[in-house]
């Protein structure tokens, strides 16, 4: 679904941006020290800008209020709320897709590809490198971390079939944006694997 793909792209950005905005407020001492001057600068300039504007409509009122309480913190709060609502909407769409699949039957390989792609993005975000998929010469079992994790995930989720084709397909779908190291606290492996959105077409 196009909407799910849009939500995935939005969340991939918010999952990076929201923690960055919160770091001067809620982060560790080192993070606060680095981010505090920028936050103070933004808040100061926002107050100066708001003071020159005439409050003529609701948008002006919002800008004025955000500037008075702190533009940086207001932005962090607003984007955090959008992040939570987007996650809620994705969960709702996931549930609808699951219900549709249970009635009509899941398209061939779609579930396996979806899980393989989610795991590939997870590994890429965790390591900052593109995962690889290979087979050991002695026995044909996976020889890479991604391959072994994918095999274990398929077994845990009772996905029948081999991992090579969905795994290779998933790796081809990765973009440069996917291969960016994300904060560990933004990586929820079990939620990612249990979510069944972004179903690829054959």
N, C-alpha and C positions, 0 to 999 in steps of 0.2 A: 504494500500500500504506500502511496506517495506521502501520505501524512506521517506514517511511521518513519519513513526515511528522513523526512524533514525534522521530526522530533529527535531522531538519533543524531543528526548533524548539530542541532541546537544544543542538545545535552553534552555532546563531545566538547563544545566550546565553553559552555557554562561550567562544566566539571573542572575546567582549568581556571576560568576567570573568577568564579565566586570565591574559591579558596585564596586566590591572590588578593582580592579586595578585602577579604576578612583578615589576612595575615597581620596588617598593622594594628588591628583591633583585638584579635583573638589568638594570634600566632605566638610562637616562642619569642623569647627576648631578642634573639638575633634577627628574626623576621620583622619584629616591630621596629627595631633600630634601622633596618634598611628601608622599610616602607613608610615610616612615620613622616619624614620630610616631604615625600611626594603627596601623601594624604593631606598634610597641612597646607601645602601649596595649592592643591586642587580646591580645598574648602575655602581658602582665602580668596582665590580668584572667582569662585562661584558666588560668594557673598558680594564681591565687588560688582560682578555682572548683574546679579539680581537687584542690587540697589539702584541700578540705572534703568531698570525695566519698569514700565507701568503695569500694574496688575489690572488687566482688562478682561481676562477670561479665565476659565478653570485651569488651563495649561500654565498661564502665568502664576496662578496661585500655587500650583504644585511646585513649580521651579523655585518660587520664593520660599515656600516652606522647607523644601529640601536644602536650599542654601543656608537657611537659618539654623537647622538642626545638624547640618554637615552633609555636603553633597556626596562625599565618599561613602560614609556609612549608610546614607539613604540608598545609594546605588547598590551597595552590597545587599541590603535588606530586600530591595525590589527584585533584583536578579535572583536572589536566593528563593524568593517566593515563586518567580516564574519557573525556576528549576524544579521546585517541588510539584507545581501544577503540571508541568510537562511530563514529569515522571508518573504522576497520577493518570494523566491522559494516556500515556503509553501503556500503562498497566490495564486500563479499560479496553484499549484497542487489542492488546494481547489476548485478553479474555474473550473478546468477540471472535478473534481469529481462531482461537482454540475451539470455541463452540462450533464455528463453521467447519473446521477440519474434522471434528468428531462426527458431524452429520454427513459430510460429503466425502470424507477420506482425504488425507493429506496428499498433495501432489508428490510424484516420485522424487526422492532424494532431497526434497525441500527442507525437511526437518534436519537431516544430517548436514546439509550445507549451511543452514542457519547456525547450528551449534558450532560447526567448524570455523565459520567466519567470526562468530563472537569470541571464540577462544583465541583465534589468530590476532584479533584486535586487542584483546586483553594482554596477550604475551608481548605484542609490539609496544603497547603503552607502558608495560611494566619494565621492559628492557631497553626501549629506545632503538631496537634493531628489528629488522624483518625476520620473522621466524622461518625456519627451513623444515623440510620434510624429507626424510631419507629412510632407507631400510638397511638393516645390518646384514652382512653377507652370511653370517652363521645363524640361520633360522628364519630370516625374513621378518623379524620383529622391528618396530620403529627404532631408529638410531639417534633421533634428535629429541630435545626436551619437548618441543611442540608435538611431535608425533606420539611420544609416550603419553603426554597429557591428554591428547585427543583420543587415543585408544582407551585410556582409563575413563574418560568422560563418556564415551559411547557405551562402555560397559555399564557405568553407573546409571545412565539414562535408558539402558536397554535398547539402544539403537542397533539394529541388525545391519550387517554388511561391513565391508572393509573401509578403512579410513583414507586410502590413498586418493581416490577421485574427489570426494568432498574436501579433503585437506588441500589438494593442489588447486582446486577451484577457489577455495577461500583465500589462499595466498595471492592469487592473481587479482583479487578484488581489493587488496590493501592499497591505500594511497599514502602519499607523503604525510598527510595530516594524521593518519593512523599511527605512523612510526615516530611518535613524539612521546618521550618519557613523561608519564603523568604522576602526580603525587600518589603515594601508596594508599592514602586514606580515601582516594576517589575510586579505587579499584575494588569492586565487590564481585568476586568471581562467581559465587553461588547465585547471586541475583542475575548476573549476566547470562549464566548458562541456563537458568530456569526460565528466563524470559524468551518468548517465541515470536518476537517481532522481526521486521525486515525480511520477510520470506522471499527468497530469490526465485525467479522463474527459470524453468529449464530452457 
